[in-house]
Amino acid sequence: MIHFMGTPKIETQRLILRQLVFKDTQKIFDNWLSDERVSDNRVSPAHKKVSETEERLERIIAEYESKEHCYWGIELKADGELIGEIDLYDFERTTDNCEVSYSIGYKWWNQGYGSEELKAVVDFGFHYMNIHKISAAHNTDNPASGRIMVKAGMVQEGIVRHMIRNAKNQYKDCAIYGILQEDYIRFNDTAKIQVIET
Ligand SMILES: CC(C)(COP(=O)(O)OP(=O)(O)OC[C@H]1O[C@@H](n2cnc3c(N)ncnc32)[C@H](O)[C@@H]1OP(=O)(O)O)[C@@H](O)C(=O)NCCC(=O)NCCS
């Protein structure tokens, strides 16, 4: 059974994963949600107005009431900048499986932060939440996302043609990845992350 802990603060070498708060709105808008270079690789379109980000954030923050809501903002330890987000979602009762999704602001791409956040959440999901399997999918024209999945230990299980249609009305083929708790624990028998608050 999944052991839900909400969205505790998690510390990695260079990052703090923490709950989002209302005063993050402008940073979220500026750093990734208004940027098509980020949104083109996701399903939802880039935000044109800060009010769209406000509405989205209101929903995310309201859901922190639930222990089953796992949605982190990614903050750099070095300067406190909010650079992205990551969440675990679609918890499936019959299997104890779930999905993971993430974004990093363009300015911070290719500096290892995406790999670091995903590894942390995979570690948390298996060692602390007892999730059975974590899955994700990326557009095949977004290989950087596949690369961080591999670096987090995920394995490609296939490609689904025209799995999504994005905001620009383009169909995208998606590569599906997954990692099993039993495989992860075999090579990582103790947790690597530090959970600061529960
Ligand atoms: C996917 C994403 C989170 C990666 O974040 P990041 O901080 O740049 O990731 P990292 O720096 O840890 O790693 C990126 C890896 O991709 C590789 N990479 C980058 N561009 C690449 C390309 N065009 N082809 C192949 N590999 C590429 C980098 O070399 C790096 O691998 P390496 O460490 O082995 O050198 C970020 O690009 C992003 O937010 N993209 C937009 C949103 C998105 O795609 N979300 C996921 C939807 S499935």
The ligand as an SDF file (V2000), in Angstrom:
LIG
                    3D

 48 50  0  0  0  0  0  0  0  0999 V2000
   13.5010   17.6810  -19.6020 C   0  0  0  0  0  0  0  0  0  0  0  0
   14.1390   18.7050  -18.6740 C   0  0  0  0  0  0  0  0  0  0  0  0
   13.4110   18.6790  -17.3320 C   0  0  0  0  0  0  0  0  0  0  0  0
   15.6100   18.3650  -18.4650 C   0  0  0  0  0  0  0  0  0  0  0  0
   16.1110   19.2070  -17.4650 O   0  0  0  0  0  0  0  0  0  0  0  0
   17.6760   19.5580  -17.3770 P   0  0  0  0  0  0  0  0  0  0  0  0
   17.8890   20.2520  -16.0910 O   0  0  0  0  0  0  0  0  0  0  0  0
   18.1110   20.2210  -18.6110 O   0  0  0  0  0  0  0  0  0  0  0  0
   18.2780   18.0850  -17.3090 O   0  0  0  0  0  0  0  0  0  0  0  0
   19.7860   17.6500  -17.0430 P   0  0  0  0  0  0  0  0  0  0  0  0
   20.6990   18.8020  -17.2110 O   0  0  0  0  0  0  0  0  0  0  0  0
   19.8340   16.9250  -15.7500 O   0  0  0  0  0  0  0  0  0  0  0  0
   20.0080   16.5600  -18.1570 O   0  0  0  0  0  0  0  0  0  0  0  0
   19.7200   16.7950  -19.5100 C   0  0  0  0  0  0  0  0  0  0  0  0
   20.3490   15.6730  -20.3200 C   0  0  0  0  0  0  0  0  0  0  0  0
   19.7950   15.6760  -21.6240 O   0  0  0  0  0  0  0  0  0  0  0  0
   20.8490   15.7480  -22.5520 C   0  0  0  0  0  0  0  0  0  0  0  0
   20.3520   16.4620  -23.7110 N   0  0  0  0  0  0  0  0  0  0  0  0
   20.0300   17.7540  -23.8250 C   0  0  0  0  0  0  0  0  0  0  0  0
   19.5940   18.0180  -25.0630 N   0  0  0  0  0  0  0  0  0  0  0  0
   19.6230   16.8370  -25.7360 C   0  0  0  0  0  0  0  0  0  0  0  0
   19.2900   16.4560  -27.0590 C   0  0  0  0  0  0  0  0  0  0  0  0
   18.8050   17.3290  -27.9460 N   0  0  0  0  0  0  0  0  0  0  0  0
   19.4640   15.1520  -27.3980 N   0  0  0  0  0  0  0  0  0  0  0  0
   19.9200   14.2520  -26.5230 C   0  0  0  0  0  0  0  0  0  0  0  0
   20.2530   14.5560  -25.2370 N   0  0  0  0  0  0  0  0  0  0  0  0
   20.1030   15.8420  -24.8710 C   0  0  0  0  0  0  0  0  0  0  0  0
   21.9490   16.4900  -21.8300 C   0  0  0  0  0  0  0  0  0  0  0  0
   23.2120   16.2730  -22.4390 O   0  0  0  0  0  0  0  0  0  0  0  0
   21.8490   15.8440  -20.4660 C   0  0  0  0  0  0  0  0  0  0  0  0
   22.4050   14.5460  -20.4520 O   0  0  0  0  0  0  0  0  0  0  0  0
   23.8730   14.2770  -19.8140 P   0  0  0  0  0  0  0  0  0  0  0  0
   23.7820   14.7100  -18.3840 O   0  0  0  0  0  0  0  0  0  0  0  0
   24.0850   12.8270  -20.0010 O   0  0  0  0  0  0  0  0  0  0  0  0
   24.8410   15.1420  -20.5940 O   0  0  0  0  0  0  0  0  0  0  0  0
   14.0680   20.1450  -19.2720 C   0  0  0  0  0  0  0  0  0  0  0  0
   14.6870   20.1120  -20.5250 O   0  0  0  0  0  0  0  0  0  0  0  0
   12.6520   20.6570  -19.4140 C   0  0  0  0  0  0  0  0  0  0  0  0
   12.0610   21.1480  -18.4650 O   0  0  0  0  0  0  0  0  0  0  0  0
   12.0950   20.5550  -20.6210 N   0  0  0  0  0  0  0  0  0  0  0  0
   10.7680   21.1070  -20.9190 C   0  0  0  0  0  0  0  0  0  0  0  0
    9.6600   20.4130  -20.1620 C   0  0  0  0  0  0  0  0  0  0  0  0
    9.7130   18.9420  -20.3300 C   0  0  0  0  0  0  0  0  0  0  0  0
   10.2200   18.4150  -21.3020 O   0  0  0  0  0  0  0  0  0  0  0  0
    9.1580   18.2370  -19.3480 N   0  0  0  0  0  0  0  0  0  0  0  0
    9.0890   16.8020  -19.3940 C   0  0  0  0  0  0  0  0  0  0  0  0
    7.9580   16.3880  -20.1980 C   0  0  0  0  0  0  0  0  0  0  0  0
    8.0210   14.6290  -20.4130 S   0  0  0  0  0  0  0  0  0  0  0  0
  1  2  1  0
  2  3  1  0
  2  4  1  0
  2 36  1  0
  4  5  1  0
  5  6  1  0
  6  7  2  0
  6  8  1  0
  6  9  1  0
  9 10  1  0
 10 11  2  0
 10 12  1  0
 10 13  1  0
 13 14  1  0
 14 15  1  0
 15 16  1  0
 15 30  1  0
 16 17  1  0
 17 18  1  0
 17 28  1  0
 18 19  1  0
 18 27  1  0
 19 20  2  0
 20 21  1  0
 21 22  1  0
 21 27  2  0
 22 23  1  0
 22 24  2  0
 24 25  1  0
 25 26  2  0
 26 27  1  0
 28 29  1  0
 28 30  1  0
 30 31  1  0
 31 32  1  0
 32 33  2  0
 32 34  1  0
 32 35  1  0
 36 37  1  0
 36 38  1  0
 38 39  2  0
 38 40  1  0
 40 41  1  0
 41 42  1  0
 42 43  1  0
 43 44  2  0
 43 45  1  0
 45 46  1  0
 46 47  1  0
 47 48  1  0
M  END
$$$$
